[in-house]
Amino acid sequence: MSGTTTAAAALRRRAAGAGANRWVVLVVLCVSLLLVAVDATVLHVAVPAVTEDLKPGGMELLWIVDVYPLVCASLLILFGTLGDRVGRRRVLLLGYALFGVASGLAALADSAQVLIVARALLGVGGAMIMPATLSILRQVFPDRRERALAIGVWSAVAAVGAAVGPLLGGFLLEHFWWGSVFLVNIPLMLVSLPVGRLLLPESKGDGKGPWDVVGALMAAAGLFGVVLGVKRLGSGGSPGSLLTVLPLVVGAALLVGFVRRQRRRRYPLVDLKMFARPAFSTSVGCIVLAMLALVGLELIAAQYLQLVLGLSPLETGLRLLPLTLAAMAAGLAGARMLRRFGPRRMVCAGFCLTAFAVVLLTALGRTDDTALMLSGFVLLGFGLETTLFGAYESMLSEAPQEQAGGAAAIGETSYQLGAGIGIALLGTVMNAAYAPGLSGVPGVPAPASAAAGHSLGEAYEVAARLGGSAGAGLRHAARDAFVHGLHVTLLVSAGLLLLGAVMALRLPRVMQCEPEQVELPAPRDAAESRVSV
């Protein structure tokens, strides 16, 4: 009896990809995630060099920057569920190959159009890589305690990638041409492909029923429309503009149709019954709220540091670095905190700590207060990463193993949607609080005040053109108005974070740590593996 039990346990470990190599698998997956996270931000510092070399129009430049996250967010569900069907490692390796090819194309682009296409292909590769990393982690770490530690390392690497992107891009631009920010991906992908093929275990879902091609395309098109509309709102597009409203309406209609289609199908692409589980749906909502607060605040903080305090881009990056380091620390300590406090208290405390940090930062003014800023950013980074860690771990553990790719894709899509909505919502709050402060500045004509009300950067340009006492007065009023807008935005963010803390009360009180029963995939006949249209 003992021998049979031991053999069965060993069989489960081999089926799950567990064993001595699972930590090596974690390293390979983290390298994959690092590349995708870095590529999302590395281009930001290269935009001036790209503009000077390729001479893109305003719309082309917008697409160069936005097409990568837009395509990536749109295709996460498609490739996450495809991995459940054909094999997560297979999709991941194809993502590696496409990411490498697209990086080479982007590095050698001689026109804005070629660079846009290359960035779109990078988004496709990123969408293949991101959900696969989480779903493979779900497979190779069947024990929840070890999986929590692995997800903590995974989330810490994601935080590092977002911070390293601009720093790496700045370093490469000082020594090479702008294409080097893409070319650096190629040797890493050339190493990751054979290493991943040798070390990563293959895993699939249960394979029941056909893969829903129409549903996958509806989800991709719907998400594309919604994310595009949200990004246009976040970049200052008019809420009543046809180019903003049409993508939102069409995207929302397609997503509603996708949900109805999944409910009718015997074998849905995404099992919507997962959302009936309080832990899963609550975790998704917490991810959206956490990202909504983080991305909008980071954007406004960067503008405050550069335009109000007058710091250089490098100094700005260094000021934001404590936020990233604190997030890394929270990711690495997350597994221990989750075991000790449980998902409910951990996520709730993370939201409350973040809200406290945001309220603390309302004390910032027109002068530099390094100690206050350092304290606020450290608490902000630790609190948000604590929240994201607990939410991701609970979401992934709650999902059935055969739906791991779809669950990971839903989590990543929530992350991207939260980021987009955060920029749009908090940007709108900021503008509404900022613009009224520029009306009635002595000596400034009404058209100039209206133009200055678009942004602090534009206000400085208008003030420079006016010159004299009117220009100085406009510059002074713009700084005061921006600081006021910052305070209002921080308070709105704090309210949303407290709402997240209330939402987190629906999470489980304790962490269930029984190892899962992982079965070897059963043979499938040809009829079961067909693709449905």
C-alpha positions in Angstrom: 0.0 0.0 0.0 2.8 2.4 0.9 4.7 1.6 -2.3 1.5 2.3 -4.4 1.0 5.6 -2.6 4.7 6.6 -3.2 4.5 5.7 -6.8 1.3 7.6 -7.3 2.8 10.7 -5.7 5.9 10.4 -7.9 3.6 10.1 -10.9 1.7 13.2 -9.9 4.9 15.2 -9.5 6.2 14.1 -13.0 2.8 15.0 -14.5 2.9 18.4 -12.9 6.5 19.1 -13.9 7.5 19.2 -10.2 10.7 17.9 -8.8 14.2 19.2 -8.6 13.9 21.3 -11.8 10.8 23.3 -10.9 12.9 26.2 -9.5 14.9 26.2 -12.7 11.6 26.4 -14.6 10.7 29.4 -12.4 13.9 31.1 -13.5 13.2 30.5 -17.2 9.6 31.8 -16.8 10.8 34.9 -14.9 13.3 35.7 -17.7 10.4 35.5 -20.1 8.3 37.8 -18.1 11.2 40.2 -17.5 11.6 40.7 -21.3 7.9 41.4 -21.8 7.7 43.8 -18.9 10.9 45.7 -20.0 9.6 46.0 -23.5 6.4 47.7 -22.3 8.4 50.7 -21.0 11.8 50.7 -22.7 10.5 52.7 -25.7 9.3 55.6 -23.6 12.8 57.2 -23.3 13.5 56.5 -27.0 10.5 58.4 -28.4 12.5 61.6 -29.0 15.2 59.7 -30.9 12.6 57.8 -32.9 10.8 61.0 -33.8 14.0 62.7 -35.0 15.0 59.7 -37.1 11.7 58.4 -38.6 9.7 61.7 -38.6 6.4 60.1 -37.7 3.2 62.1 -37.8 1.3 62.7 -34.6 -1.1 59.8 -35.1 1.8 57.5 -36.2 3.8 58.4 -33.0 0.7 57.6 -30.9 0.4 54.2 -32.5 4.2 53.5 -32.1 3.8 53.9 -28.4 0.4 52.4 -27.8 0.1 49.5 -30.3 2.2 47.1 -28.2 0.0 47.2 -25.0 -3.1 47.5 -27.1 -2.5 44.3 -29.1 -1.1 42.5 -26.1 -4.2 43.2 -23.9 -6.5 42.3 -26.8 -5.0 38.8 -27.4 -4.4 37.6 -23.9 -7.6 35.6 -23.6 -7.2 34.2 -27.2 -3.7 32.8 -26.5 -4.3 31.9 -22.9 -7.2 29.6 -23.9 -5.3 28.4 -26.9 -2.5 27.2 -24.6 -5.0 25.3 -22.6 -6.0 23.5 -25.8 -2.7 22.9 -27.8 -0.2 23.1 -24.9 1.1 26.0 -22.9 4.8 25.4 -23.5 4.1 25.2 -27.2 2.4 28.6 -27.2 5.2 30.0 -25.0 8.0 28.9 -27.3 6.1 30.3 -30.4 5.8 33.5 -28.4 9.6 33.5 -27.9 10.3 33.0 -31.6 7.8 35.7 -32.6 9.1 38.2 -30.0 12.7 37.7 -31.3 11.8 38.2 -35.0 9.6 41.2 -34.2 12.5 42.7 -32.1 14.8 42.4 -35.1 12.2 44.0 -37.4 11.7 46.9 -34.9 15.4 47.5 -34.5 16.0 47.8 -38.3 12.7 49.7 -39.1 13.3 52.5 -41.6 9.9 54.0 -41.4 7.1 54.7 -38.9 4.8 52.2 -40.6 7.4 49.3 -40.3 7.9 50.2 -36.6 4.2 50.1 -35.9 3.9 46.7 -37.5 6.9 45.4 -35.6 5.5 46.8 -32.3 2.1 45.1 -33.1 4.0 41.7 -33.6 5.8 42.3 -30.3 2.3 42.7 -28.7 1.2 39.3 -30.2 4.4 37.7 -28.9 3.8 39.2 -25.5 0.2 38.0 -25.4 1.5 34.5 -26.1 4.2 34.7 -23.4 2.4 36.4 -20.4 -0.5 34.0 -19.6 1.7 31.0 -20.4 4.2 31.9 -17.7 1.5 32.0 -15.0 -0.4 28.9 -16.2 2.8 26.9 -16.3 3.6 28.0 -12.8 0.2 26.7 -11.8 1.2 23.4 -13.2 4.7 22.9 -11.9 3.9 24.1 -8.4 0.9 21.9 -7.3 1.6 22.7 -3.6 0.0 26.0 -2.8 2.7 27.1 -0.4 5.4 26.6 -2.9 3.3 28.2 -5.6 2.7 31.3 -3.5 6.5 31.7 -3.2 6.9 31.2 -7.0 4.2 33.8 -7.7 5.9 36.2 -5.3 9.2 35.9 -7.2 7.2 36.2 -10.5 5.5 39.4 -9.3 8.8 40.9 -8.0 10.4 40.3 -11.5 7.4 42.1 -13.1 8.1 45.1 -10.8 11.8 45.0 -11.7 11.0 44.9 -15.5 8.7 47.9 -15.4 11.4 49.9 -13.6 14.4 48.7 -15.5 12.8 49.5 -18.9 13.4 53.3 -18.9 16.8 52.9 -17.2 18.0 50.3 -19.8 16.6 52.4 -22.6 18.4 55.5 -21.4 21.7 53.6 -21.1 21.5 52.1 -24.6 20.5 55.5 -26.1 23.6 57.1 -24.6 25.9 54.5 -26.4 23.9 53.3 -29.4 21.1 54.2 -31.7 17.4 53.9 -30.8 17.0 50.4 -32.4 19.3 48.9 -29.8 16.4 49.0 -27.2 14.8 46.3 -29.3 18.0 44.5 -30.5 18.9 43.5 -26.9 15.9 41.1 -26.9 17.3 38.9 -29.6 20.2 37.1 -27.8 18.0 36.6 -24.8 15.3 34.9 -26.9 17.9 32.8 -28.7 18.9 31.5 -25.3 15.4 31.2 -24.0 14.1 29.1 -26.9 16.3 26.0 -26.5 16.5 26.3 -22.7 12.7 26.5 -22.6 12.3 23.6 -25.0 14.5 21.4 -22.8 13.4 22.4 -19.3 9.8 23.5 -19.5 7.1 20.8 -19.1 4.2 20.6 -21.5 0.7 20.9 -20.0 -2.8 21.2 -21.4 -6.4 21.4 -20.2 -8.8 18.5 -20.3 -9.3 18.9 -24.1 -13.0 18.4 -24.0 -14.9 19.8 -26.9 -13.6 22.0 -29.8 -11.7 25.2 -29.3 -14.1 28.1 -30.0 -12.4 30.1 -32.8 -15.3 32.6 -33.2 -15.5 33.2 -29.5 -11.7 33.8 -29.3 -11.9 36.3 -32.1 -14.9 38.0 -30.5 -13.0 38.4 -27.3 -9.9 39.8 -29.1 -11.9 42.3 -31.1 -14.0 43.3 -28.2 -11.0 43.9 -25.9 -9.3 45.8 -28.7 -12.2 48.2 -29.0 -12.6 48.8 -25.3 -8.9 49.2 -24.6 -8.5 51.5 -27.7 -11.4 53.7 -26.5 -10.1 53.8 -22.9 -6.6 54.8 -24.2 -8.1 57.6 -26.3 -9.8 58.9 -23.2 -6.6 58.7 -21.2 -4.6 60.5 -23.9 -7.1 63.5 -23.8 -9.5 62.4 -26.5 -13.0 64.0 -26.3 -15.5 61.7 -24.6 -18.0 62.6 -27.3 -15.7 62.0 -30.2 -16.7 59.3 -32.7 -13.2 57.9 -32.6 -13.6 57.4 -28.9 -17.3 56.3 -28.6 -17.3 53.9 -31.6 -14.5 51.6 -30.4 -16.0 51.6 -26.9 -19.6 50.8 -28.0 -18.5 48.1 -30.6 -16.0 46.6 -28.2 -18.6 46.4 -25.4 -21.2 44.9 -27.7 -18.7 42.2 -28.8 -17.8 41.4 -25.2 -21.5 41.1 -24.3 -21.9 38.8 -27.3 -18.9 36.8 -26.2 -20.3 36.3 -22.7 -23.7 35.2 -24.0 -22.0 32.8 -26.5 -19.9 31.2 -23.7 -23.0 30.7 -21.5 -24.7 28.8 -24.3 -21.8 26.5 -25.3 -21.4 23.1 -23.8 -17.6 23.5 -23.8 -17.0 27.2 -23.4 -13.7 29.0 -24.3 -13.7 30.6 -20.8 -15.7 28.9 -18.1 -17.7 31.9 -16.7 -18.7 29.8 -13.7 -15.3 30.7 -12.3 -16.8 34.2 -11.7 -19.5 32.7 -9.5 -16.7 31.8 -7.1 -16.4 34.8 -4.7 -12.6 34.3 -4.4 -12.1 34.4 -8.2 -14.4 37.3 -9.0 -13.2 39.3 -6.0 -9.5 38.8 -7.0 -10.1 40.0 -10.5 -11.9 43.1 -9.2 -9.0 43.8 -6.7 -6.5 43.6 -9.6 -8.4 46.1 -11.6 -8.7 48.6 -8.7 -5.0 48.2 -7.7 -3.8 48.8 -11.2 -6.2 51.7 -11.6 -4.6 53.5 -8.7 -1.0 52.5 -9.5 -0.7 53.5 -13.2 -2.6 56.8 -12.9 -0.6 57.8 -9.8 2.8 56.9 -11.4 2.0 59.0 -14.5 0.9 62.1 -12.4 3.9 61.6 -10.0 6.3 61.6 -12.9 4.8 64.9 -14.2 5.0 66.4 -10.7 8.7 65.5 -10.2 9.7 66.8 -13.6 7.5 69.8 -14.2 6.8 71.1 -10.6 10.1 70.2 -8.9 12.2 70.5 -12.1 14.0 67.1 -11.8 15.6 65.5 -14.8 14.3 62.2 -16.3 17.1 60.3 -14.6 16.5 62.0 -11.2 12.8 61.3 -11.7 13.5 57.6 -12.3 15.7 57.5 -9.2 13.0 59.1 -7.1 10.5 56.4 -8.2 13.0 53.6 -7.6 12.0 53.1 -3.9 8.5 52.3 -5.0 9.8 49.5 -7.2 12.2 48.2 -4.5 9.4 48.1 -2.0 7.2 46.3 -4.5 10.0 43.7 -4.9 10.3 43.2 -1.2 6.5 42.7 -0.9 6.6 40.1 -3.7 9.4 38.2 -2.0 7.7 38.3 1.4 4.2 37.7 0.0 4.2 33.9 0.5 5.0 34.1 4.2 2.4 36.9 4.7 -0.2 34.9 2.9 0.3 31.8 5.0 0.3 33.9 8.2 -2.6 36.3 7.6 -4.6 34.6 4.8 -5.9 36.2 1.6 -8.6 38.3 3.1 -6.5 40.2 5.7 -3.5 40.4 3.4 -5.3 42.0 0.4 -7.4 44.2 2.7 -4.4 45.4 4.6 -2.5 46.0 1.3 -5.3 48.3 0.1 -5.5 50.1 3.4 -1.7 50.7 3.5 -1.8 52.0 0.0 -4.7 54.4 0.8 -2.7 55.6 3.8 0.3 56.2 1.6 -1.8 58.1 -0.9 -3.3 60.4 1.8 0.2 60.9 3.2 1.4 62.2 -0.2 -1.3 64.9 -0.2 1.2 66.8 2.0 3.4 67.3 -1.1 3.6 70.9 -2.3 5.6 73.1 -4.7 8.9 72.5 -2.8 10.8 69.2 -2.6 10.2 67.1 0.5 12.5 64.1 0.0 11.7 62.4 3.3 7.9 62.6 2.8 8.2 61.4 -0.8 10.4 58.5 0.1 8.1 57.4 2.9 5.0 57.7 0.7 6.5 55.8 -2.3 7.8 53.0 -0.1 4.5 52.5 1.6 2.7 52.8 -1.8 4.9 50.2 -3.5 4.7 47.7 -0.6 1.0 48.1 -0.2 0.1 47.8 -3.9 2.3 44.8 -4.4 0.9 43.1 -1.3 -2.6 43.6 -2.8 -1.6 42.4 -6.3 0.2 39.3 -4.9 -2.7 38.2 -2.7 -5.2 38.8 -5.5 -3.2 37.0 -8.2 -2.4 34.0 -6.0 -6.1 33.6 -4.9 -7.3 34.0 -8.4 -4.9 31.4 -9.8 -5.5 28.9 -7.0 -9.2 29.2 -7.2 -9.3 28.4 -11.0 -9.5 24.8 -12.1 -6.2 23.5 -13.4 -7.5 22.7 -16.8 -8.6 26.4 -17.1 -5.2 27.7 -15.9 -4.4 29.5 -19.2 -7.8 31.1 -19.4 -7.6 32.2 -15.7 -4.1 33.7 -16.2 -5.3 35.5 -19.3 -8.3 37.0 -17.4 -5.9 38.2 -14.6 -3.5 39.8 -17.1 -6.4 41.3 -19.0 -7.8 42.8 -15.8 -4.3 44.2 -15.1 -4.2 45.9 -18.5 -7.8 47.2 -18.3 -7.2 48.5 -14.9 -4.1 50.4 -16.1 -5.9 51.9 -19.0 -8.9 52.9 -17.0 -6.7 54.4 -14.3 -4.9 56.7 -16.8 -8.3 57.7 -18.3 -10.1 58.2 -15.0 -7.4 59.8 -12.9 -6.3 61.9 -15.8 -9.9 63.2 -16.2 -10.0 64.0 -12.4 -6.7 65.8 -12.6 -7.7 67.9 -15.6 -11.0 68.8 -14.0 -9.2 70.0 -10.9 -6.3 71.7 -12.7 -8.0 73.7 -15.5 -10.2 76.1 -13.4 -7.1 77.4 -11.6 -5.8 79.0 -14.8 -8.9 81.2 -15.5 -8.6 84.9 -14.6 -4.7 85.1 -14.4 -3.9 88.9 -14.7 -2.6 89.8 -18.1 -3.3 86.4 -19.7 -5.8 86.4 -22.6 -8.6 83.9 -22.5 -7.3 81.8 -25.5 -3.9 81.5 -23.8 -5.6 80.4 -20.5 -7.6 77.8 -22.3 -4.5 76.4 -24.0 -2.6 76.4 -20.7 -5.5 74.4 -19.2 -4.7 71.4 -21.3 -1.6 70.4 -19.4 1.1 71.8 -17.2 3.7 71.3 -20.0 1.5 73.3 -22.4 1.1 76.0 -19.7 4.8 76.4 -19.5 5.0 76.8 -23.3 2.3 79.4 -23.3 4.0 81.2 -20.4 7.3 81.3 -22.3 5.6 82.8 -25.4 3.9 85.5 -23.3 7.0 86.5 -21.3 7.1 89.3 -18.8 4.9 89.5 -15.7 2.0 87.8 -17.4 4.1 84.7 -18.3 5.6 84.5 -14.8 2.1 84.8 -13.3 0.7 82.0 -15.6 3.6 79.8 -14.7 3.1 80.3 -11.0 -0.7 79.8 -11.3 -0.2 76.6 -13.4 2.1 75.1 -10.7 -0.3 75.9 -8.0 -3.2 74.5 -10.0 -1.3 71.3 -10.7 -0.5 70.7 -7.1 -4.1 71.3 -6.2 -5.2 68.8 -8.9 -2.6 66.3 -7.6 -4.1 66.5 -4.1 -7.7 66.0 -5.5 -6.5 63.0 -7.6 -4.8 61.5 -4.6 -7.9 61.7 -2.5 -10.0 60.1 -5.2 -7.5 57.3 -5.5 -7.6 56.8 -1.7 -11.4 56.4 -1.9 -11.1 53.8 -4.7 -8.5 51.9 -2.7 -10.7 51.9 0.4 -13.5 50.5 -1.9 -11.0 47.8 -2.8 -10.4 47.0 0.9 -14.1 46.5 1.4 -14.3 44.3 -1.7 -11.4 42.2 -0.3 -13.6 41.1 2.6 -15.2 38.6 0.3 -11.9 36.7 0.0 -11.2 33.5 2.0 -10.1 34.0 5.6 -7.3 31.3 5.5 -5.0 29.9 2.9 -5.9 26.3 2.0 -2.6 24.5 1.5 -3.5 20.9 0.6 -1.5 19.7 -2.4 -3.6 19.2 -5.5 -4.3 15.9 -7.2 -2.7 16.3 -10.6 -3.7 13.7 -13.1 -1.8 12.7 -16.3 -3.5 14.0 -19.4 -5.8 11.3 -20.8 -5.4 10.3 -24.5 -7.8 12.2 -26.8 -9.2 11.0 -30.0 -9.1 13.2 -33.2 -12.8 14.2 -32.8 -12.1 15.9 -29.4 -9.1 17.9 -30.6 -10.9 19.5 -33.6 -11.3 23.2 -33.9 -14.7 24.7 -34.0 -15.7 27.7 -36.2 
